[in-house]
Amino acid sequence: MKKIILKSKRLVLRTIKLSDAPEYTRWFNDEEIIKYLSTQNKPTLEKEKKIIKEKLKSKDKNTFTILLKNKIIGFSSVKIFKSRNYASIGGAIGEKDEWGNGYGRESFETVIDYLFKKMKMNRVELEVYEDNKRAFKVYKRIGFKKEGVRREYHWNLITKKYDNDIMMSILKREWKKK
């Protein structure tokens, strides 16, 4: 994984480091945080370190750790599909005391801008659980368009039910209008 640093008005997004493992482990063991994430495995610290080592070896994926004044508050993940000229993104603000401050939106907009302008992607897509109304609103405000619903696509280990998955995307030409 290439080391990358992105900056926005209030945030710094940098490639994940092994030393980030304690924060990620804490977040991924908090059911309120992982309720809407596709991975709900609740890793140990050692398992999370192993996951991060694997991520650092990847050539087509990047996980950005989101920092607010040197405090780790969340992550954003990117998978690039060069042959089709698009990327898939995801992420979360793991520090619950930072929820509602617009950091999720700001970090996503920073990553999307990087993908369109630097990486020359034509399309950025994401998946969101239908029950995650707050995230859906944020993605719409960013400019994502709903493409469809995959019905009962994920078994949610937290809510103990199948969740519908909404597919959304934004195109480079739509982003340029912003």
PyMOL CGO cylinders between C-alpha atoms (Angstrom):
from pymol import cmd
from pymol.cgo import CYLINDER

trace = [
    CYLINDER, 0.00, 0.00, 0.00, 1.31, 3.38, -0.99, 0.3, 1, 1, 1, 1, 1, 1,
    CYLINDER, 1.31, 3.38, -0.99, 1.68, 5.84, 1.90, 0.3, 1, 1, 1, 1, 1, 1,
    CYLINDER, 1.68, 5.84, 1.90, -0.71, 8.74, 1.30, 0.3, 1, 1, 1, 1, 1, 1,
    CYLINDER, -0.71, 8.74, 1.30, -1.63, 11.84, 3.31, 0.3, 1, 1, 1, 1, 1, 1,
    CYLINDER, -1.63, 11.84, 3.31, -4.74, 13.85, 2.50, 0.3, 1, 1, 1, 1, 1, 1,
    CYLINDER, -4.74, 13.85, 2.50, -5.75, 17.08, 4.21, 0.3, 1, 1, 1, 1, 1, 1,
    CYLINDER, -5.75, 17.08, 4.21, -9.05, 18.90, 4.55, 0.3, 1, 1, 1, 1, 1, 1,
    CYLINDER, -9.05, 18.90, 4.55, -10.06, 22.00, 6.46, 0.3, 1, 1, 1, 1, 1, 1,
    CYLINDER, -10.06, 22.00, 6.46, -10.12, 20.21, 9.84, 0.3, 1, 1, 1, 1, 1, 1,
    CYLINDER, -10.12, 20.21, 9.84, -8.82, 16.70, 9.22, 0.3, 1, 1, 1, 1, 1, 1,
    CYLINDER, -8.82, 16.70, 9.22, -5.76, 14.76, 8.16, 0.3, 1, 1, 1, 1, 1, 1,
    CYLINDER, -5.76, 14.76, 8.16, -6.25, 11.37, 6.52, 0.3, 1, 1, 1, 1, 1, 1,
    CYLINDER, -6.25, 11.37, 6.52, -3.18, 9.20, 6.38, 0.3, 1, 1, 1, 1, 1, 1,
    CYLINDER, -3.18, 9.20, 6.38, -2.50, 5.59, 5.48, 0.3, 1, 1, 1, 1, 1, 1,
    CYLINDER, -2.50, 5.59, 5.48, -3.23, 3.25, 8.38, 0.3, 1, 1, 1, 1, 1, 1,
    CYLINDER, -3.23, 3.25, 8.38, -0.31, 2.28, 10.66, 0.3, 1, 1, 1, 1, 1, 1,
    CYLINDER, -0.31, 2.28, 10.66, 0.18, -0.76, 12.86, 0.3, 1, 1, 1, 1, 1, 1,
    CYLINDER, 0.18, -0.76, 12.86, 0.18, 1.58, 15.87, 0.3, 1, 1, 1, 1, 1, 1,
    CYLINDER, 0.18, 1.58, 15.87, -3.49, 2.43, 15.06, 0.3, 1, 1, 1, 1, 1, 1,
    CYLINDER, -3.49, 2.43, 15.06, -4.56, -1.10, 16.03, 0.3, 1, 1, 1, 1, 1, 1,
    CYLINDER, -4.56, -1.10, 16.03, -5.74, -0.31, 19.60, 0.3, 1, 1, 1, 1, 1, 1,
    CYLINDER, -5.74, -0.31, 19.60, -8.24, 2.31, 18.38, 0.3, 1, 1, 1, 1, 1, 1,
    CYLINDER, -8.24, 2.31, 18.38, -9.52, 0.10, 15.56, 0.3, 1, 1, 1, 1, 1, 1,
    CYLINDER, -9.52, 0.10, 15.56, -9.86, -2.84, 17.96, 0.3, 1, 1, 1, 1, 1, 1,
    CYLINDER, -9.86, -2.84, 17.96, -11.86, -0.73, 20.42, 0.3, 1, 1, 1, 1, 1, 1,
    CYLINDER, -11.86, -0.73, 20.42, -14.17, 0.53, 17.65, 0.3, 1, 1, 1, 1, 1, 1,
    CYLINDER, -14.17, 0.53, 17.65, -14.68, -2.88, 16.05, 0.3, 1, 1, 1, 1, 1, 1,
    CYLINDER, -14.68, -2.88, 16.05, -15.71, -4.31, 19.43, 0.3, 1, 1, 1, 1, 1, 1,
    CYLINDER, -15.71, -4.31, 19.43, -18.36, -1.63, 20.00, 0.3, 1, 1, 1, 1, 1, 1,
    CYLINDER, -18.36, -1.63, 20.00, -21.74, -2.84, 18.72, 0.3, 1, 1, 1, 1, 1, 1,
    CYLINDER, -21.74, -2.84, 18.72, -23.08, 0.69, 18.33, 0.3, 1, 1, 1, 1, 1, 1,
    CYLINDER, -23.08, 0.69, 18.33, -20.25, 1.45, 15.89, 0.3, 1, 1, 1, 1, 1, 1,
    CYLINDER, -20.25, 1.45, 15.89, -20.19, -1.81, 13.93, 0.3, 1, 1, 1, 1, 1, 1,
    CYLINDER, -20.19, -1.81, 13.93, -23.98, -2.16, 13.64, 0.3, 1, 1, 1, 1, 1, 1,
    CYLINDER, -23.98, -2.16, 13.64, -23.82, -0.62, 10.14, 0.3, 1, 1, 1, 1, 1, 1,
    CYLINDER, -23.82, -0.62, 10.14, -20.42, -1.96, 9.03, 0.3, 1, 1, 1, 1, 1, 1,
    CYLINDER, -20.42, -1.96, 9.03, -20.06, -4.92, 6.70, 0.3, 1, 1, 1, 1, 1, 1,
    CYLINDER, -20.06, -4.92, 6.70, -17.42, -6.43, 9.01, 0.3, 1, 1, 1, 1, 1, 1,
    CYLINDER, -17.42, -6.43, 9.01, -18.72, -7.27, 12.47, 0.3, 1, 1, 1, 1, 1, 1,
    CYLINDER, -18.72, -7.27, 12.47, -16.10, -9.75, 13.66, 0.3, 1, 1, 1, 1, 1, 1,
    CYLINDER, -16.10, -9.75, 13.66, -15.01, -8.11, 16.97, 0.3, 1, 1, 1, 1, 1, 1,
    CYLINDER, -15.01, -8.11, 16.97, -11.26, -8.72, 16.63, 0.3, 1, 1, 1, 1, 1, 1,
    CYLINDER, -11.26, -8.72, 16.63, -8.69, -9.04, 19.38, 0.3, 1, 1, 1, 1, 1, 1,
    CYLINDER, -8.69, -9.04, 19.38, -5.75, -6.62, 19.32, 0.3, 1, 1, 1, 1, 1, 1,
    CYLINDER, -5.75, -6.62, 19.32, -3.51, -9.32, 17.82, 0.3, 1, 1, 1, 1, 1, 1,
    CYLINDER, -3.51, -9.32, 17.82, -6.07, -10.13, 15.12, 0.3, 1, 1, 1, 1, 1, 1,
    CYLINDER, -6.07, -10.13, 15.12, -6.47, -6.43, 14.25, 0.3, 1, 1, 1, 1, 1, 1,
    CYLINDER, -6.47, -6.43, 14.25, -2.67, -6.07, 13.94, 0.3, 1, 1, 1, 1, 1, 1,
    CYLINDER, -2.67, -6.07, 13.94, -2.68, -9.03, 11.54, 0.3, 1, 1, 1, 1, 1, 1,
    CYLINDER, -2.68, -9.03, 11.54, -5.51, -7.41, 9.51, 0.3, 1, 1, 1, 1, 1, 1,
    CYLINDER, -5.51, -7.41, 9.51, -3.60, -4.12, 9.32, 0.3, 1, 1, 1, 1, 1, 1,
    CYLINDER, -3.60, -4.12, 9.32, -0.42, -5.91, 8.17, 0.3, 1, 1, 1, 1, 1, 1,
    CYLINDER, -0.42, -5.91, 8.17, -2.42, -7.51, 5.36, 0.3, 1, 1, 1, 1, 1, 1,
    CYLINDER, -2.42, -7.51, 5.36, -3.93, -4.15, 4.40, 0.3, 1, 1, 1, 1, 1, 1,
    CYLINDER, -3.93, -4.15, 4.40, -0.47, -2.61, 4.21, 0.3, 1, 1, 1, 1, 1, 1,
    CYLINDER, -0.47, -2.61, 4.21, 0.53, -5.27, 1.65, 0.3, 1, 1, 1, 1, 1, 1,
    CYLINDER, 0.53, -5.27, 1.65, -2.41, -4.53, -0.67, 0.3, 1, 1, 1, 1, 1, 1,
    CYLINDER, -2.41, -4.53, -0.67, -1.81, -2.76, -3.98, 0.3, 1, 1, 1, 1, 1, 1,
    CYLINDER, -1.81, -2.76, -3.98, -5.45, -1.91, -4.78, 0.3, 1, 1, 1, 1, 1, 1,
    CYLINDER, -5.45, -1.91, -4.78, -6.80, -1.04, -1.32, 0.3, 1, 1, 1, 1, 1, 1,
    CYLINDER, -6.80, -1.04, -1.32, -6.02, 1.75, 1.12, 0.3, 1, 1, 1, 1, 1, 1,
    CYLINDER, -6.02, 1.75, 1.12, -7.33, 2.43, 4.59, 0.3, 1, 1, 1, 1, 1, 1,
    CYLINDER, -7.33, 2.43, 4.59, -6.99, 5.99, 5.78, 0.3, 1, 1, 1, 1, 1, 1,
    CYLINDER, -6.99, 5.99, 5.78, -6.91, 6.77, 9.48, 0.3, 1, 1, 1, 1, 1, 1,
    CYLINDER, -6.91, 6.77, 9.48, -8.77, 10.03, 10.14, 0.3, 1, 1, 1, 1, 1, 1,
    CYLINDER, -8.77, 10.03, 10.14, -7.12, 12.45, 12.54, 0.3, 1, 1, 1, 1, 1, 1,
    CYLINDER, -7.12, 12.45, 12.54, -8.51, 15.56, 14.19, 0.3, 1, 1, 1, 1, 1, 1,
    CYLINDER, -8.51, 15.56, 14.19, -5.68, 17.57, 15.75, 0.3, 1, 1, 1, 1, 1, 1,
    CYLINDER, -5.68, 17.57, 15.75, -3.57, 14.39, 16.09, 0.3, 1, 1, 1, 1, 1, 1,
    CYLINDER, -3.57, 14.39, 16.09, -6.47, 12.46, 17.68, 0.3, 1, 1, 1, 1, 1, 1,
    CYLINDER, -6.47, 12.46, 17.68, -7.51, 9.34, 15.78, 0.3, 1, 1, 1, 1, 1, 1,
    CYLINDER, -7.51, 9.34, 15.78, -11.28, 9.57, 15.26, 0.3, 1, 1, 1, 1, 1, 1,
    CYLINDER, -11.28, 9.57, 15.26, -12.14, 7.19, 12.43, 0.3, 1, 1, 1, 1, 1, 1,
    CYLINDER, -12.14, 7.19, 12.43, -11.24, 5.55, 9.16, 0.3, 1, 1, 1, 1, 1, 1,
    CYLINDER, -11.24, 5.55, 9.16, -12.05, 5.57, 5.48, 0.3, 1, 1, 1, 1, 1, 1,
    CYLINDER, -12.05, 5.57, 5.48, -11.35, 2.61, 3.22, 0.3, 1, 1, 1, 1, 1, 1,
    CYLINDER, -11.35, 2.61, 3.22, -10.85, 2.61, -0.53, 0.3, 1, 1, 1, 1, 1, 1,
    CYLINDER, -10.85, 2.61, -0.53, -10.66, -0.20, -3.06, 0.3, 1, 1, 1, 1, 1, 1,
    CYLINDER, -10.66, -0.20, -3.06, -9.56, 0.80, -6.55, 0.3, 1, 1, 1, 1, 1, 1,
    CYLINDER, -9.56, 0.80, -6.55, -10.62, -1.08, -9.68, 0.3, 1, 1, 1, 1, 1, 1,
    CYLINDER, -10.62, -1.08, -9.68, -8.16, 0.37, -12.21, 0.3, 1, 1, 1, 1, 1, 1,
    CYLINDER, -8.16, 0.37, -12.21, -9.31, -1.74, -15.16, 0.3, 1, 1, 1, 1, 1, 1,
    CYLINDER, -9.31, -1.74, -15.16, -12.82, -0.31, -14.82, 0.3, 1, 1, 1, 1, 1, 1,
    CYLINDER, -12.82, -0.31, -14.82, -11.73, 3.14, -13.61, 0.3, 1, 1, 1, 1, 1, 1,
    CYLINDER, -11.73, 3.14, -13.61, -13.79, 3.22, -10.41, 0.3, 1, 1, 1, 1, 1, 1,
    CYLINDER, -13.79, 3.22, -10.41, -13.37, 2.97, -6.66, 0.3, 1, 1, 1, 1, 1, 1,
    CYLINDER, -13.37, 2.97, -6.66, -15.46, 1.64, -3.80, 0.3, 1, 1, 1, 1, 1, 1,
    CYLINDER, -15.46, 1.64, -3.80, -15.34, 3.47, -0.46, 0.3, 1, 1, 1, 1, 1, 1,
    CYLINDER, -15.34, 3.47, -0.46, -16.52, 3.02, 3.11, 0.3, 1, 1, 1, 1, 1, 1,
    CYLINDER, -16.52, 3.02, 3.11, -15.68, 4.20, 6.58, 0.3, 1, 1, 1, 1, 1, 1,
    CYLINDER, -15.68, 4.20, 6.58, -16.87, 5.42, 9.94, 0.3, 1, 1, 1, 1, 1, 1,
    CYLINDER, -16.87, 5.42, 9.94, -16.16, 7.85, 12.71, 0.3, 1, 1, 1, 1, 1, 1,
    CYLINDER, -16.16, 7.85, 12.71, -15.21, 5.51, 15.55, 0.3, 1, 1, 1, 1, 1, 1,
    CYLINDER, -15.21, 5.51, 15.55, -15.04, 8.10, 18.30, 0.3, 1, 1, 1, 1, 1, 1,
    CYLINDER, -15.04, 8.10, 18.30, -18.66, 8.52, 19.33, 0.3, 1, 1, 1, 1, 1, 1,
    CYLINDER, -18.66, 8.52, 19.33, -17.98, 11.85, 21.06, 0.3, 1, 1, 1, 1, 1, 1,
    CYLINDER, -17.98, 11.85, 21.06, -17.11, 13.20, 17.59, 0.3, 1, 1, 1, 1, 1, 1,
    CYLINDER, -17.11, 13.20, 17.59, -20.37, 12.07, 15.95, 0.3, 1, 1, 1, 1, 1, 1,
    CYLINDER, -20.37, 12.07, 15.95, -22.56, 14.82, 14.55, 0.3, 1, 1, 1, 1, 1, 1,
    CYLINDER, -22.56, 14.82, 14.55, -19.70, 17.25, 13.81, 0.3, 1, 1, 1, 1, 1, 1,
    CYLINDER, -19.70, 17.25, 13.81, -19.55, 16.65, 10.05, 0.3, 1, 1, 1, 1, 1, 1,
    CYLINDER, -19.55, 16.65, 10.05, -16.25, 14.76, 10.15, 0.3, 1, 1, 1, 1, 1, 1,
    CYLINDER, -16.25, 14.76, 10.15, -17.65, 11.76, 8.27, 0.3, 1, 1, 1, 1, 1, 1,
    CYLINDER, -17.65, 11.76, 8.27, -18.85, 13.96, 5.43, 0.3, 1, 1, 1, 1, 1, 1,
    CYLINDER, -18.85, 13.96, 5.43, -15.62, 15.97, 5.37, 0.3, 1, 1, 1, 1, 1, 1,
    CYLINDER, -15.62, 15.97, 5.37, -13.46, 12.84, 5.27, 0.3, 1, 1, 1, 1, 1, 1,
    CYLINDER, -13.46, 12.84, 5.27, -15.55, 11.26, 2.50, 0.3, 1, 1, 1, 1, 1, 1,
    CYLINDER, -15.55, 11.26, 2.50, -15.44, 14.45, 0.42, 0.3, 1, 1, 1, 1, 1, 1,
    CYLINDER, -15.44, 14.45, 0.42, -11.66, 14.58, 0.85, 0.3, 1, 1, 1, 1, 1, 1,
    CYLINDER, -11.66, 14.58, 0.85, -11.24, 10.98, -0.31, 0.3, 1, 1, 1, 1, 1, 1,
    CYLINDER, -11.24, 10.98, -0.31, -13.66, 11.42, -3.22, 0.3, 1, 1, 1, 1, 1, 1,
    CYLINDER, -13.66, 11.42, -3.22, -11.85, 14.56, -4.37, 0.3, 1, 1, 1, 1, 1, 1,
    CYLINDER, -11.85, 14.56, -4.37, -8.55, 12.64, -4.27, 0.3, 1, 1, 1, 1, 1, 1,
    CYLINDER, -8.55, 12.64, -4.27, -10.05, 9.75, -6.24, 0.3, 1, 1, 1, 1, 1, 1,
    CYLINDER, -10.05, 9.75, -6.24, -11.45, 11.96, -9.00, 0.3, 1, 1, 1, 1, 1, 1,
    CYLINDER, -11.45, 11.96, -9.00, -8.66, 14.52, -9.28, 0.3, 1, 1, 1, 1, 1, 1,
    CYLINDER, -8.66, 14.52, -9.28, -5.47, 12.58, -8.45, 0.3, 1, 1, 1, 1, 1, 1,
    CYLINDER, -5.47, 12.58, -8.45, -6.42, 8.98, -9.23, 0.3, 1, 1, 1, 1, 1, 1,
    CYLINDER, -6.42, 8.98, -9.23, -8.53, 9.99, -12.29, 0.3, 1, 1, 1, 1, 1, 1,
    CYLINDER, -8.53, 9.99, -12.29, -11.42, 7.69, -11.37, 0.3, 1, 1, 1, 1, 1, 1,
    CYLINDER, -11.42, 7.69, -11.37, -14.68, 8.09, -13.29, 0.3, 1, 1, 1, 1, 1, 1,
    CYLINDER, -14.68, 8.09, -13.29, -16.95, 6.66, -10.61, 0.3, 1, 1, 1, 1, 1, 1,
    CYLINDER, -16.95, 6.66, -10.61, -16.99, 6.20, -6.84, 0.3, 1, 1, 1, 1, 1, 1,
    CYLINDER, -16.99, 6.20, -6.84, -19.47, 3.82, -5.27, 0.3, 1, 1, 1, 1, 1, 1,
    CYLINDER, -19.47, 3.82, -5.27, -20.50, 2.66, -1.83, 0.3, 1, 1, 1, 1, 1, 1,
    CYLINDER, -20.50, 2.66, -1.83, -22.97, 0.43, -0.03, 0.3, 1, 1, 1, 1, 1, 1,
    CYLINDER, -22.97, 0.43, -0.03, -25.06, 1.55, 2.93, 0.3, 1, 1, 1, 1, 1, 1,
    CYLINDER, -25.06, 1.55, 2.93, -27.46, -0.43, 5.10, 0.3, 1, 1, 1, 1, 1, 1,
    CYLINDER, -27.46, -0.43, 5.10, -31.00, 0.75, 4.45, 0.3, 1, 1, 1, 1, 1, 1,
    CYLINDER, -31.00, 0.75, 4.45, -31.52, 1.25, 8.22, 0.3, 1, 1, 1, 1, 1, 1,
    CYLINDER, -31.52, 1.25, 8.22, -28.55, 3.65, 8.39, 0.3, 1, 1, 1, 1, 1, 1,
    CYLINDER, -28.55, 3.65, 8.39, -30.67, 6.71, 7.67, 0.3, 1, 1, 1, 1, 1, 1,
    CYLINDER, -30.67, 6.71, 7.67, -28.10, 9.25, 8.92, 0.3, 1, 1, 1, 1, 1, 1,
    CYLINDER, -28.10, 9.25, 8.92, -25.37, 7.96, 6.59, 0.3, 1, 1, 1, 1, 1, 1,
    CYLINDER, -25.37, 7.96, 6.59, -27.78, 7.78, 3.66, 0.3, 1, 1, 1, 1, 1, 1,
    CYLINDER, -27.78, 7.78, 3.66, -28.65, 11.48, 4.12, 0.3, 1, 1, 1, 1, 1, 1,
    CYLINDER, -28.65, 11.48, 4.12, -24.95, 12.41, 4.28, 0.3, 1, 1, 1, 1, 1, 1,
    CYLINDER, -24.95, 12.41, 4.28, -24.19, 10.50, 1.07, 0.3, 1, 1, 1, 1, 1, 1,
    CYLINDER, -24.19, 10.50, 1.07, -27.08, 12.19, -0.73, 0.3, 1, 1, 1, 1, 1, 1,
    CYLINDER, -27.08, 12.19, -0.73, -25.83, 15.62, 0.42, 0.3, 1, 1, 1, 1, 1, 1,
    CYLINDER, -25.83, 15.62, 0.42, -22.38, 14.75, -0.93, 0.3, 1, 1, 1, 1, 1, 1,
    CYLINDER, -22.38, 14.75, -0.93, -23.98, 14.02, -4.30, 0.3, 1, 1, 1, 1, 1, 1,
    CYLINDER, -23.98, 14.02, -4.30, -24.32, 10.22, -4.37, 0.3, 1, 1, 1, 1, 1, 1,
    CYLINDER, -24.32, 10.22, -4.37, -27.26, 8.82, -6.30, 0.3, 1, 1, 1, 1, 1, 1,
    CYLINDER, -27.26, 8.82, -6.30, -29.18, 5.73, -5.24, 0.3, 1, 1, 1, 1, 1, 1,
    CYLINDER, -29.18, 5.73, -5.24, -28.77, 2.98, -7.85, 0.3, 1, 1, 1, 1, 1, 1,
    CYLINDER, -28.77, 2.98, -7.85, -30.70, 0.17, -6.29, 0.3, 1, 1, 1, 1, 1, 1,
    CYLINDER, -30.70, 0.17, -6.29, -31.35, -2.08, -3.33, 0.3, 1, 1, 1, 1, 1, 1,
    CYLINDER, -31.35, -2.08, -3.33, -29.96, -5.55, -2.73, 0.3, 1, 1, 1, 1, 1, 1,
    CYLINDER, -29.96, -5.55, -2.73, -32.71, -7.09, -0.65, 0.3, 1, 1, 1, 1, 1, 1,
    CYLINDER, -32.71, -7.09, -0.65, -31.75, -8.91, 2.56, 0.3, 1, 1, 1, 1, 1, 1,
    CYLINDER, -31.75, -8.91, 2.56, -28.14, -8.87, 1.42, 0.3, 1, 1, 1, 1, 1, 1,
    CYLINDER, -28.14, -8.87, 1.42, -26.31, -8.91, 4.78, 0.3, 1, 1, 1, 1, 1, 1,
    CYLINDER, -26.31, -8.91, 4.78, -26.94, -10.91, 7.92, 0.3, 1, 1, 1, 1, 1, 1,
    CYLINDER, -26.94, -10.91, 7.92, -26.38, -8.36, 10.68, 0.3, 1, 1, 1, 1, 1, 1,
    CYLINDER, -26.38, -8.36, 10.68, -24.72, -10.02, 13.68, 0.3, 1, 1, 1, 1, 1, 1,
    CYLINDER, -24.72, -10.02, 13.68, -25.74, -7.13, 15.92, 0.3, 1, 1, 1, 1, 1, 1,
    CYLINDER, -25.74, -7.13, 15.92, -29.44, -6.72, 15.03, 0.3, 1, 1, 1, 1, 1, 1,
    CYLINDER, -29.44, -6.72, 15.03, -29.88, -10.45, 14.24, 0.3, 1, 1, 1, 1, 1, 1,
    CYLINDER, -29.88, -10.45, 14.24, -31.72, -9.81, 10.99, 0.3, 1, 1, 1, 1, 1, 1,
    CYLINDER, -31.72, -9.81, 10.99, -31.08, -9.56, 7.28, 0.3, 1, 1, 1, 1, 1, 1,
    CYLINDER, -31.08, -9.56, 7.28, -30.43, -6.01, 6.11, 0.3, 1, 1, 1, 1, 1, 1,
    CYLINDER, -30.43, -6.01, 6.11, -31.14, -4.47, 2.74, 0.3, 1, 1, 1, 1, 1, 1,
    CYLINDER, -31.14, -4.47, 2.74, -28.12, -2.90, 1.12, 0.3, 1, 1, 1, 1, 1, 1,
    CYLINDER, -28.12, -2.90, 1.12, -28.47, 0.35, -0.85, 0.3, 1, 1, 1, 1, 1, 1,
    CYLINDER, -28.47, 0.35, -0.85, -26.00, 0.82, -3.69, 0.3, 1, 1, 1, 1, 1, 1,
    CYLINDER, -26.00, 0.82, -3.69, -25.00, 4.44, -4.38, 0.3, 1, 1, 1, 1, 1, 1,
    CYLINDER, -25.00, 4.44, -4.38, -22.53, 6.15, -6.69, 0.3, 1, 1, 1, 1, 1, 1,
    CYLINDER, -22.53, 6.15, -6.69, -21.25, 9.50, -7.83, 0.3, 1, 1, 1, 1, 1, 1,
    CYLINDER, -21.25, 9.50, -7.83, -19.64, 10.19, -11.21, 0.3, 1, 1, 1, 1, 1, 1,
    CYLINDER, -19.64, 10.19, -11.21, -16.71, 12.46, -11.94, 0.3, 1, 1, 1, 1, 1, 1,
    CYLINDER, -16.71, 12.46, -11.94, -18.86, 14.77, -14.09, 0.3, 1, 1, 1, 1, 1, 1,
    CYLINDER, -18.86, 14.77, -14.09, -21.33, 15.14, -11.19, 0.3, 1, 1, 1, 1, 1, 1,
    CYLINDER, -21.33, 15.14, -11.19, -18.50, 15.90, -8.77, 0.3, 1, 1, 1, 1, 1, 1,
    CYLINDER, -18.50, 15.90, -8.77, -17.11, 18.62, -11.05, 0.3, 1, 1, 1, 1, 1, 1,
    CYLINDER, -17.11, 18.62, -11.05, -20.37, 20.54, -10.66, 0.3, 1, 1, 1, 1, 1, 1,
    CYLINDER, -20.37, 20.54, -10.66, -19.71, 20.99, -6.94, 0.3, 1, 1, 1, 1, 1, 1,
]
cmd.load_cgo(trace, "trace")
